[in-house]
């Protein structure tokens, strides 16, 4: 699955249209918390395990982009 990361906007966008926004975790330096923008795209089945996997993928893609680029 393809993810497009925008570091300045702190987002990871999936080819399905799912957008995950990241914010720093205040009490854990270097950690990020991701939240899916609502609404979830209609093209995605509402399935907890699928969404959990996609959130992990978004986090991995965002972390990888941060390592390759400059951190916000």
PDB file as gemmi writes it, atoms N, CA and C in Angstrom:
CRYST1    1.000    1.000    1.000  90.00  90.00  90.00 P 1                      
ATOM      1  N   UNK A   1       0.845  -1.183   0.000  1.00  0.00           N  
ATOM      2  CA  UNK A   1       0.000   0.000   0.000  1.00  0.00           C  
ATOM      3  C   UNK A   1       0.884   1.237   0.000  1.00  0.00           C  
ATOM      4  N   UNK A   2       0.444   2.218  -0.700  1.00  0.00           N  
ATOM      5  CA  UNK A   2       1.239   3.426  -0.869  1.00  0.00           C  
ATOM      6  C   UNK A   2       0.817   4.530   0.092  1.00  0.00           C  
ATOM      7  N   UNK A   3       1.815   5.165   0.704  1.00  0.00           N  
ATOM      8  CA  UNK A   3       1.611   6.298   1.588  1.00  0.00           C  
ATOM      9  C   UNK A   3       2.411   7.482   1.074  1.00  0.00           C  
ATOM     10  N   UNK A   4       1.825   8.664   1.147  1.00  0.00           N  
ATOM     11  CA  UNK A   4       2.510   9.896   0.799  1.00  0.00           C  
ATOM     12  C   UNK A   4       2.625  10.705   2.088  1.00  0.00           C  
ATOM     13  N   UNK A   5       3.850  11.052   2.459  1.00  0.00           N  
ATOM     14  CA  UNK A   5       4.082  11.763   3.711  1.00  0.00           C  
ATOM     15  C   UNK A   5       4.390  13.228   3.417  1.00  0.00           C  
ATOM     16  N   UNK A   6       3.756  14.108   4.177  1.00  0.00           N  
ATOM     17  CA  UNK A   6       4.017  15.533   4.103  1.00  0.00           C  
ATOM     18  C   UNK A   6       4.519  15.946   5.482  1.00  0.00           C  
ATOM     19  N   UNK A   7       5.843  16.095   5.608  1.00  0.00           N  
ATOM     20  CA  UNK A   7       6.429  16.401   6.911  1.00  0.00           C  
ATOM     21  C   UNK A   7       5.973  17.759   7.450  1.00  0.00           C  
ATOM     22  N   UNK A   8       5.990  18.842   6.648  1.00  0.00           N  
ATOM     23  CA  UNK A   8       5.550  20.134   7.205  1.00  0.00           C  
ATOM     24  C   UNK A   8       4.111  20.114   7.718  1.00  0.00           C  
ATOM     25  N   UNK A   9       3.228  19.381   7.024  1.00  0.00           N  
ATOM     26  CA  UNK A   9       1.833  19.277   7.470  1.00  0.00           C  
ATOM     27  C   UNK A   9       1.639  18.186   8.512  1.00  0.00           C  
ATOM     28  N   UNK A  10       2.684  17.378   8.720  1.00  0.00           N  
ATOM     29  CA  UNK A  10       2.648  16.250   9.674  1.00  0.00           C  
ATOM     30  C   UNK A  10       1.531  15.262   9.348  1.00  0.00           C  
ATOM     31  N   UNK A  11       1.459  14.886   8.063  1.00  0.00           N  
ATOM     32  CA  UNK A  11       0.426  13.950   7.628  1.00  0.00           C  
ATOM     33  C   UNK A  11       1.022  12.803   6.826  1.00  0.00           C  
ATOM     34  N   UNK A  12       0.290  11.697   6.833  1.00  0.00           N  
ATOM     35  CA  UNK A  12       0.541  10.572   5.936  1.00  0.00           C  
ATOM     36  C   UNK A  12      -0.798  10.277   5.268  1.00  0.00           C  
ATOM     37  N   UNK A  13      -0.792  10.261   3.932  1.00  0.00           N  
ATOM     38  CA  UNK A  13      -2.021  10.046   3.177  1.00  0.00           C  
ATOM     39  C   UNK A  13      -1.905   8.755   2.385  1.00  0.00           C  
ATOM     40  N   UNK A  14      -2.875   7.883   2.568  1.00  0.00           N  
ATOM     41  CA  UNK A  14      -2.907   6.596   1.873  1.00  0.00           C  
ATOM     42  C   UNK A  14      -3.564   6.783   0.513  1.00  0.00           C  
ATOM     43  N   UNK A  15      -3.232   5.904  -0.427  1.00  0.00           N  
ATOM     44  CA  UNK A  15      -3.816   5.981  -1.769  1.00  0.00           C  
ATOM     45  C   UNK A  15      -5.340   5.860  -1.743  1.00  0.00           C  
ATOM     46  N   UNK A  16      -5.921   5.322  -0.690  1.00  0.00           N  
ATOM     47  CA  UNK A  16      -7.374   5.205  -0.555  1.00  0.00           C  
ATOM     48  C   UNK A  16      -8.021   6.530  -0.151  1.00  0.00           C  
ATOM     49  N   UNK A  17      -7.199   7.486   0.292  1.00  0.00           N  
ATOM     50  CA  UNK A  17      -7.729   8.769   0.747  1.00  0.00           C  
ATOM     51  C   UNK A  17      -7.674   8.947   2.257  1.00  0.00           C  
ATOM     52  N   UNK A  18      -7.308   7.896   2.988  1.00  0.00           N  
ATOM     53  CA  UNK A  18      -7.194   8.007   4.442  1.00  0.00           C  
ATOM     54  C   UNK A  18      -6.029   8.939   4.779  1.00  0.00           C  
ATOM     55  N   UNK A  19      -6.299   9.936   5.617  1.00  0.00           N  
ATOM     56  CA  UNK A  19      -5.266  10.877   6.050  1.00  0.00           C  
ATOM     57  C   UNK A  19      -5.056  10.699   7.549  1.00  0.00           C  
ATOM     58  N   UNK A  20      -3.783  10.535   7.938  1.00  0.00           N  
ATOM     59  CA  UNK A  20      -3.431  10.409   9.348  1.00  0.00           C  
ATOM     60  C   UNK A  20      -2.566  11.616   9.700  1.00  0.00           C  
ATOM     61  N   UNK A  21      -2.983  12.364  10.725  1.00  0.00           N  
ATOM     62  CA  UNK A  21      -2.246  13.536  11.194  1.00  0.00           C  
ATOM     63  C   UNK A  21      -1.469  13.171  12.448  1.00  0.00           C  
ATOM     64  N   UNK A  22      -0.246  13.666  12.515  1.00  0.00           N  
ATOM     65  CA  UNK A  22       0.637  13.345  13.635  1.00  0.00           C  
ATOM     66  C   UNK A  22       0.927  14.584  14.461  1.00  0.00           C  
ATOM     67  N   UNK A  23       1.018  14.372  15.761  1.00  0.00           N  
ATOM     68  CA  UNK A  23       1.393  15.451  16.680  1.00  0.00           C  
ATOM     69  C   UNK A  23       2.390  14.878  17.681  1.00  0.00           C  
ATOM     70  N   UNK A  24       3.314  15.723  18.147  1.00  0.00           N  
ATOM     71  CA  UNK A  24       4.289  15.232  19.134  1.00  0.00           C  
ATOM     72  C   UNK A  24       3.597  14.819  20.427  1.00  0.00           C  
ATOM     73  N   UNK A  25       4.112  13.777  21.041  1.00  0.00           N  
ATOM     74  CA  UNK A  25       3.596  13.343  22.342  1.00  0.00           C  
ATOM     75  C   UNK A  25       4.295  14.213  23.392  1.00  0.00           C  
ATOM     76  N   UNK A  26       3.524  14.994  24.175  1.00  0.00           N  
ATOM     77  CA  UNK A  26       4.133  15.977  25.068  1.00  0.00           C  
ATOM     78  C   UNK A  26       5.083  15.410  26.120  1.00  0.00           C  
ATOM     79  N   UNK A  27       4.798  14.230  26.624  1.00  0.00           N  
ATOM     80  CA  UNK A  27       5.619  13.703  27.720  1.00  0.00           C  
ATOM     81  C   UNK A  27       6.656  12.666  27.276  1.00  0.00           C  
ATOM     82  N   UNK A  28       6.798  12.477  25.938  1.00  0.00           N  
ATOM     83  CA  UNK A  28       7.769  11.517  25.423  1.00  0.00           C  
ATOM     84  C   UNK A  28       8.524  12.156  24.258  1.00  0.00           C  
ATOM     85  N   UNK A  29       9.689  12.728  24.524  1.00  0.00           N  
ATOM     86  CA  UNK A  29      10.441  13.388  23.452  1.00  0.00           C  
ATOM     87  C   UNK A  29      10.722  12.446  22.276  1.00  0.00           C  
ATOM     88  N   UNK A  30      10.459  12.940  21.072  1.00  0.00           N  
ATOM     89  CA  UNK A  30      10.705  12.160  19.862  1.00  0.00           C  
ATOM     90  C   UNK A  30       9.581  11.233  19.460  1.00  0.00           C  
ATOM     91  N   UNK A  31       8.541  11.119  20.292  1.00  0.00           N  
ATOM     92  CA  UNK A  31       7.410  10.237  19.976  1.00  0.00           C  
ATOM     93  C   UNK A  31       6.293  11.045  19.318  1.00  0.00           C  
ATOM     94  N   UNK A  32       5.546  10.382  18.444  1.00  0.00           N  
ATOM     95  CA  UNK A  32       4.449  11.011  17.710  1.00  0.00           C  
ATOM     96  C   UNK A  32       3.176  10.203  17.895  1.00  0.00           C  
ATOM     97  N   UNK A  33       2.040  10.903  17.911  1.00  0.00           N  
ATOM     98  CA  UNK A  33       0.732  10.269  18.007  1.00  0.00           C  
ATOM     99  C   UNK A  33      -0.012  10.557  16.714  1.00  0.00           C  
ATOM    100  N   UNK A  34      -0.573   9.520  16.087  1.00  0.00           N  
ATOM    101  CA  UNK A  34      -1.312   9.691  14.840  1.00  0.00           C  
ATOM    102  C   UNK A  34      -2.798   9.495  15.052  1.00  0.00           C  
ATOM    103  N   UNK A  35      -3.567  10.355  14.390  1.00  0.00           N  
ATOM    104  CA  UNK A  35      -5.032  10.247  14.445  1.00  0.00           C  
ATOM    105  C   UNK A  35      -5.567  10.368  13.026  1.00  0.00           C  
ATOM    106  N   UNK A  36      -6.511   9.493  12.684  1.00  0.00           N  
ATOM    107  CA  UNK A  36      -7.124   9.526  11.356  1.00  0.00           C  
ATOM    108  C   UNK A  36      -8.074  10.706  11.258  1.00  0.00           C  
ATOM    109  N   UNK A  37      -7.997  11.405  10.118  1.00  0.00           N  
ATOM    110  CA  UNK A  37      -8.975  12.451   9.847  1.00  0.00           C  
ATOM    111  C   UNK A  37     -10.327  11.793   9.621  1.00  0.00           C  
ATOM    112  N   UNK A  38     -11.368  12.471  10.038  1.00  0.00           N  
ATOM    113  CA  UNK A  38     -12.715  11.962   9.795  1.00  0.00           C  
ATOM    114  C   UNK A  38     -13.279  12.729   8.602  1.00  0.00           C  
ATOM    115  N   UNK A  39     -14.096  12.178   7.814  1.00  0.00           N  
ATOM    116  CA  UNK A  39     -14.572  10.802   7.882  1.00  0.00           C  
ATOM    117  C   UNK A  39     -13.580   9.833   7.235  1.00  0.00           C  
ATOM    118  N   UNK A  40     -13.695   8.592   7.629  1.00  0.00           N  
ATOM    119  CA  UNK A  40     -12.904   7.536   6.994  1.00  0.00           C  
ATOM    120  C   UNK A  40     -13.438   7.399   5.563  1.00  0.00           C  
ATOM    121  N   UNK A  41     -12.556   7.338   4.559  1.00  0.00           N  
ATOM    122  CA  UNK A  41     -13.036   7.217   3.178  1.00  0.00           C  
ATOM    123  C   UNK A  41     -13.975   6.038   2.984  1.00  0.00           C  
ATOM    124  N   UNK A  42     -15.002   6.254   2.196  1.00  0.00           N  
ATOM    125  CA  UNK A  42     -15.996   5.206   1.931  1.00  0.00           C  
ATOM    126  C   UNK A  42     -15.381   3.999   1.230  1.00  0.00           C  
ATOM    127  N   UNK A  43     -14.225   4.192   0.588  1.00  0.00           N  
ATOM    128  CA  UNK A  43     -13.578   3.084  -0.119  1.00  0.00           C  
ATOM    129  C   UNK A  43     -12.962   2.067   0.834  1.00  0.00           C  
ATOM    130  N   UNK A  44     -12.840   2.427   2.121  1.00  0.00           N  
ATOM    131  CA  UNK A  44     -12.277   1.499   3.108  1.00  0.00           C  
ATOM    132  C   UNK A  44     -13.394   0.815   3.879  1.00  0.00           C  
ATOM    133  N   UNK A  45     -13.333  -0.493   3.981  1.00  0.00           N  
ATOM    134  CA  UNK A  45     -14.330  -1.174   4.814  1.00  0.00           C  
ATOM    135  C   UNK A  45     -14.084  -0.814   6.284  1.00  0.00           C  
ATOM    136  N   UNK A  46     -15.138  -0.640   7.027  1.00  0.00           N  
ATOM    137  CA  UNK A  46     -14.990  -0.337   8.456  1.00  0.00           C  
ATOM    138  C   UNK A  46     -14.674  -1.655   9.157  1.00  0.00           C  
ATOM    139  N   UNK A  47     -13.407  -1.881   9.320  1.00  0.00           N  
ATOM    140  CA  UNK A  47     -12.899  -3.115   9.876  1.00  0.00           C  
ATOM    141  C   UNK A  47     -11.775  -2.735  10.834  1.00  0.00           C  
ATOM    142  N   UNK A  48     -11.925  -3.054  12.094  1.00  0.00           N  
ATOM    143  CA  UNK A  48     -10.964  -2.619  13.114  1.00  0.00           C  
ATOM    144  C   UNK A  48      -9.551  -3.106  12.835  1.00  0.00           C  
ATOM    145  N   UNK A  49      -9.388  -4.352  12.404  1.00  0.00           N  
ATOM    146  CA  UNK A  49      -8.036  -4.858  12.182  1.00  0.00           C  
ATOM    147  C   UNK A  49      -7.389  -4.189  10.967  1.00  0.00           C  
ATOM    148  N   UNK A  50      -8.163  -3.911   9.925  1.00  0.00           N  
ATOM    149  CA  UNK A  50      -7.631  -3.214   8.752  1.00  0.00           C  
ATOM    150  C   UNK A  50      -7.203  -1.801   9.120  1.00  0.00           C  
ATOM    151  N   UNK A  51      -8.052  -1.089   9.849  1.00  0.00           N  
ATOM    152  CA  UNK A  51      -7.712   0.278  10.242  1.00  0.00           C  
ATOM    153  C   UNK A  51      -6.506   0.308  11.180  1.00  0.00           C  
ATOM    154  N   UNK A  52      -6.401  -0.648  12.072  1.00  0.00           N  
ATOM    155  CA  UNK A  52      -5.243  -0.712  12.967  1.00  0.00           C  
ATOM    156  C   UNK A  52      -3.963  -0.942  12.163  1.00  0.00           C  
ATOM    157  N   UNK A  53      -4.027  -1.825  11.179  1.00  0.00           N  
ATOM    158  CA  UNK A  53      -2.854  -2.082  10.332  1.00  0.00           C  
ATOM    159  C   UNK A  53      -2.474  -0.831   9.547  1.00  0.00           C  
ATOM    160  N   UNK A  54      -3.476  -0.139   9.029  1.00  0.00           N  
ATOM    161  CA  UNK A  54      -3.204   1.072   8.252  1.00  0.00           C  
ATOM    162  C   UNK A  54      -2.614   2.173   9.133  1.00  0.00           C  
ATOM    163  N   UNK A  55      -3.069   2.273  10.365  1.00  0.00           N  
ATOM    164  CA  UNK A  55      -2.497   3.265  11.279  1.00  0.00           C  
ATOM    165  C   UNK A  55      -1.034   2.935  11.574  1.00  0.00           C  
ATOM    166  N   UNK A  56      -0.721   1.652  11.745  1.00  0.00           N  
ATOM    167  CA  UNK A  56       0.682   1.249  11.954  1.00  0.00           C  
ATOM    168  C   UNK A  56       1.519   1.583  10.727  1.00  0.00           C  
ATOM    169  N   UNK A  57       0.985   1.291   9.539  1.00  0.00           N  
ATOM    170  CA  UNK A  57       1.701   1.609   8.304  1.00  0.00           C  
ATOM    171  C   UNK A  57       1.941   3.115   8.182  1.00  0.00           C  
ATOM    172  N   UNK A  58       0.927   3.906   8.526  1.00  0.00           N  
ATOM    173  CA  UNK A  58       1.070   5.367   8.466  1.00  0.00           C  
ATOM    174  C   UNK A  58       2.169   5.824   9.410  1.00  0.00           C  
ATOM    175  N   UNK A  59       2.192   5.271  10.609  1.00  0.00           N  
ATOM    176  CA  UNK A  59       3.233   5.618  11.575  1.00  0.00           C  
ATOM    177  C   UNK A  59       4.616   5.230  11.084  1.00  0.00           C  
ATOM    178  N   UNK A  60       4.725   4.053  10.480  1.00  0.00           N  
ATOM    179  CA  UNK A  60       6.012   3.610   9.935  1.00  0.00           C  
ATOM    180  C   UNK A  60       6.468   4.523   8.807  1.00  0.00           C  
ATOM    181  N   UNK A  61       5.544   4.893   7.917  1.00  0.00           N  
ATOM    182  CA  UNK A  61       5.883   5.763   6.793  1.00  0.00           C  
ATOM    183  C   UNK A  61       6.304   7.151   7.293  1.00  0.00           C  
ATOM    184  N   UNK A  62       5.586   7.666   8.286  1.00  0.00           N  
ATOM    185  CA  UNK A  62       5.911   8.988   8.834  1.00  0.00           C  
ATOM    186  C   UNK A  62       7.267   8.955   9.524  1.00  0.00           C  
ATOM    187  N   UNK A  63       7.520   7.944  10.333  1.00  0.00           N  
ATOM    188  CA  UNK A  63       8.804   7.821  11.034  1.00  0.00           C  
ATOM    189  C   UNK A  63       9.959   7.698  10.041  1.00  0.00           C  
ATOM    190  N   UNK A  64       9.771   6.916   9.002  1.00  0.00           N  
ATOM    191  CA  UNK A  64      10.803   6.745   7.991  1.00  0.00           C  
ATOM    192  C   UNK A  64      11.103   8.066   7.281  1.00  0.00           C  
ATOM    193  N   UNK A  65      10.050   8.805   6.961  1.00  0.00           N  
ATOM    194  CA  UNK A  65      10.239  10.103   6.298  1.00  0.00           C  
ATOM    195  C   UNK A  65      10.970  11.079   7.210  1.00  0.00           C  
ATOM    196  N   UNK A  66      10.662  11.047   8.498  1.00  0.00           N  
ATOM    197  CA  UNK A  66      11.347  11.928   9.442  1.00  0.00           C  
ATOM    198  C   UNK A  66      12.838  11.606   9.505  1.00  0.00           C  
ATOM    199  N   UNK A  67      13.162  10.322   9.481  1.00  0.00           N  
ATOM    200  CA  UNK A  67      14.563   9.918   9.535  1.00  0.00           C  
ATOM    201  C   UNK A  67      15.326  10.355   8.287  1.00  0.00           C  
ATOM    202  N   UNK A  68      14.649  10.305   7.136  1.00  0.00           N  
ATOM    203  CA  UNK A  68      15.288  10.675   5.872  1.00  0.00           C  
ATOM    204  C   UNK A  68      15.355  12.185   5.675  1.00  0.00           C  
ATOM    205  N   UNK A  69      14.365  12.902   6.212  1.00  0.00           N  
ATOM    206  CA  UNK A  69      14.304  14.354   6.031  1.00  0.00           C  
ATOM    207  C   UNK A  69      14.574  15.057   7.335  1.00  0.00           C  
ATOM    208  N   UNK A  70      14.299  16.337   7.346  1.00  0.00           N  
ATOM    209  CA  UNK A  70      14.478  17.064   8.592  1.00  0.00           C  
ATOM    210  C   UNK A  70      13.234  16.945   9.441  1.00  0.00           C  
ATOM    211  N   UNK A  71      13.406  16.923  10.729  1.00  0.00           N  
ATOM    212  CA  UNK A  71      12.283  16.795  11.641  1.00  0.00           C  
ATOM    213  C   UNK A  71      11.654  18.167  11.870  1.00  0.00           C  
ATOM    214  N   UNK A  72      10.327  18.205  12.023  1.00  0.00           N  
ATOM    215  CA  UNK A  72       9.660  19.484  12.289  1.00  0.00           C  
ATOM    216  C   UNK A  72       9.987  20.018  13.674  1.00  0.00           C  
TER     217      UNK A  72                                                      
END                                                                             
